[in-house]
Amino acid sequence: MLAALIQESAPQAVPEDVFPTLLSVLAAVIVGGIIIYLVRNWARRSDDSMPGFTLGDLRELRENGEITEAEFKAARNAMISQVRDPSSPTQDGGSLDDRRSSH
């Protein structure tokens, strides 16, 4: 009877088809992790495409006397219109960076 209990509690052999299944699951987890990593990096890069010229930059230019009050208001309005409708160009057809570099 003791021998029967020992045989019942002894570890059983693992079926041979378990290892390929485990390897497939492990490979799927690794590939999924790589895909998530790549998608996150892509999303971060697309967030960086936001313009580096801000309303604060415009205020600074006005305070430093590099642009006039009228130029500030025109550029501010152009920025606001682009935020509302990103596909629309600035009022005079030029970009805000062109105005900044010309002064």
GUFIZA-708082 format. One record per residue: residue in three letters; x, y, z of N, C-alpha, C in turn. Coordinates in pm, whole numbers, padded with zeros to 5 digits, always signed. Layout:
N
AlaXYZXYZXYZ;...
// end
This chain:
103
Met+00080-00118+00000+00000+00000+00000+00086+00127+00000;Leu+00190+00128+00077+00280+00242+00080+00345+00263-00057;Ala+00378+00157-00122+00438+00166-00256+00340+00226-00356;Ala+00212+00195-00341+00110+00249-00431+00095+00400-00410;Leu+00101+00444-00284+00091+00587-00255+00213+00662-00311;Ile+00329+00603-00299+00450+00667-00351+00442+00679-00502;Gln+00393+00577-00568+00382+00582-00713+00279+00685-00758;Glu+00170+00700-00683+00067+00797-00719+00115+00941-00700;Ser+00198+00964-00597+00244+01099-00570+00371+01134-00647;Ala+00429+01041-00714+00550+01068-00792+00515+01159-00910;Pro+00607+01250-00944+00578+01339-01057+00561+01260-01186;Gln+00466+01304-01262+00439+01237-01388+00520+01304-01497;Ala+00548+01232-01598+00624+01285-01710+00541+01391-01783;Val+00609+01497-01827+00543+01603-01900+00527+01558-02044;Pro+00407+01573-02098+00388+01532-02238+00480+01611-02330;Glu+00524+01547-02435+00620+01609-02527+00562+01728-02603;Asp+00432+01735-02621+00373+01844-02697+00358+01973-02616;Val+00393+01970-02486+00384+02090-02403+00495+02189-02437;Phe+00615+02141-02461+00728+02229-02486+00712+02314-02613;Pro+00670+02258-02724+00647+02345-02841+00538+02450-02815;Thr+00437+02413-02738+00331+02507-02706+00385+02620-02618;Leu+00464+02585-02517+00523+02686-02431+00617+02777-02509;Leu+00694+02722-02599+00783+02803-02681+00704+02897-02772;Ser+00593+02850-02825+00509+02935-02909+00450+03051-02830;Val+00406+03022-02707+00350+03127-02622+00459+03227-02585;Leu+00577+03180-02550+00689+03267-02517+00727+03355-02637;Ala+00731+03298-02755+00763+03375-02875+00656+03481-02901;Ala+00530+03447-02881+00421+03543-02902+00432+03658-02803;Val+00468+03629-02678+00484+03734-02577+00600+03827-02615;Ile+00711+03771-02660+00826+03852-02699+00793+03938-02820;Val+00732+03881-02921+00694+03957-03041+00593+04066-03004;Gly+00497+04035-02919+00400+04135-02875+00468+04250-02801;Gly+00564+04219-02716+00639+04323-02645+00716+04412-02740;Ile+00777+04354-02841+00851+04432-02941+00756+04524-03017;Ile+00640+04472-03055+00542+04554-03128+00494+04670-03041;Ile+00467+04644-02914+00423+04751-02823+00532+04856-02810;Tyr+00656+04814-02796+00769+04906-02786+00779+04995-02911;Leu+00769+04934-03028+00779+05011-03152+00663+05109-03169;Val+00543+05067-03134+00427+05155-03146+00440+05274-03050;Arg+00487+05249-02928+00506+05359-02832+00609+05458-02883;Asn+00719+05409-02937+00821+05499-02991+00766+05580-03107;Trp+00690+05517-03194+00629+05587-03307+00534+05696-03257;Ala+00455+05664-03156+00359+05762-03103+00432+05879-03039;Arg+00540+05854-02971+00617+05963-02909+00677+06053-03016;Arg+00728+05993-03124+00787+06073-03232+00682+06160-03298;Ser+00561+06110-03315+00457+06190-03379+00413+06303-03287;Asp+00423+06287-03155+00393+06395-03062+00499+06505-03070;Asp+00622+06469-03102+00730+06567-03111+00718+06655-03234;Ser+00627+06623-03324+00614+06701-03447+00538+06832-03424;Met+00497+06857-03301+00430+06983-03270+00526+07098-03294;Pro+00475+07212-03339+00564+07326-03367+00634+07373-03240;Gly+00759+07415-03256+00836+07461-03143+00815+07609-03115;Phe+00741+07678-03199+00716+07821-03184+00587+07839-03107;Thr+00595+07904-02991+00478+07916-02905+00435+08061-02889;Leu+00320+08078-02829+00271+08211-02798+00366+08282-02701;Gly+00428+08205-02612+00527+08261-02522+00647+08317-02597;Asp+00687+08249-02705+00796+08300-02789+00757+08433-02853;Leu+00631+08442-02897+00583+08567-02956+00586+08680-02854;Arg+00540+08651-02733+00541+08754-02628+00683+08801-02599;Glu+00774+08706-02597+00914+08740-02571+00970+08829-02682;Leu+00938+08797-02807+00982+08881-02918+00926+09023-02906;Arg+00799+09033-02867+00737+09165-02851+00802+09242-02736;Glu+00828+09172-02624+00889+09238-02509+01032+09284-02540;Asn+01102+09210-02624+01239+09246-02662+01244+09350-02773;Gly+01128+09388-02824+01122+09489-02929+01157+09435-03067;Glu+01159+09304-03082+01193+09244-03212+01075+09247-03308;Ile+00953+09252-03254+00834+09266-03338+00745+09373-03276;Thr+00664+09434-03358+00573+09538-03310+00448+09474-03253;Glu+00367+09558-03189+00239+09510-03134+00149+09457-03246;Ala+00149+09526-03361+00066+09483-03474+00114+09347-03526;Glu+00245+09330-03536+00299+09200-03581+00266+09090-03481;Phe+00274+09124-03351+00239+09027-03247+00095+08981-03261;Lys+00004+09078-03278-00138+09044-03290-00165+08961-03415;Ala-00101+08997-03526-00121+08922-03650-00069+08779-03636;Ala+00048+08764-03576+00106+08630-03557+00023+08549-03458;Arg-00023+08615-03352-00106+08546-03252-00234+08496-03317;Asn-00299+08581-03395-00423+08541-03463-00397+08427-03561;Ala-00283+08431-03628-00249+08323-03722-00228+08192-03646;Met-00162+08200-03531-00141+08079-03451-00274+08022-03402;Ile-00360+08110-03356-00491+08065-03307-00571+08002-03419;Ser-00567+08061-03538-00643+08003-03649-00585+07868-03691;Gln-00453+07851-03679-00394+07721-03713-00430+07615-03611;Val-00445+07654-03485-00485+07558-03383-00628+07514-03406;Arg-00711+07609-03446-00852+07575-03474-00865+07491-03600;Asp-00787+07524-03703-00790+07452-03830-00646+07435-03878;Pro-00578+07323-03840-00437+07304-03872-00405+07305-04021;Ser-00503+07282-04107-00475+07278-04251-00473+07417-04314;Ser-00517+07520-04238-00520+07654-04297-00385+07723-04282;Pro-00341+07795-04385-00216+07870-04377-00235+07997-04296;Thr-00124+08067-04267-00135+08194-04196-00202+08296-04285;Gln-00241+08408-04227-00319+08508-04299-00246+08562-04421;Asp-00116+08589-04408-00045+08648-04522+00027+08543-04606;Gly+00005+08416-04577+00066+08309-04655+00204+08269-04607;Gly+00265+08347-04519+00396+08315-04466+00385+08236-04338;Ser+00493+08173-04302+00490+08097-04178+00538+08184-04064;Leu+00507+08144-03944+00550+08220-03827+00702+08216-03813;Asp+00766+08107-03853+00911+08097-03846+00976+08197-03941;Asp+00913+08225-04057+00966+08324-04150+00968+08462-04085;Arg+00862+08495-04013+00855+08625-03947+00963+08636-03840;Arg+00983+08528-03767+01081+08531-03658+01221+08546-03711;Ser+01256+08476-03817+01392+08482-03870+01421+08611-03945;Ser+01318+08682-03989+01341+08804-04066+01371+08924-03977;His+01351+08910-03846+01378+09022-03754+01505+09000-03677;
// end
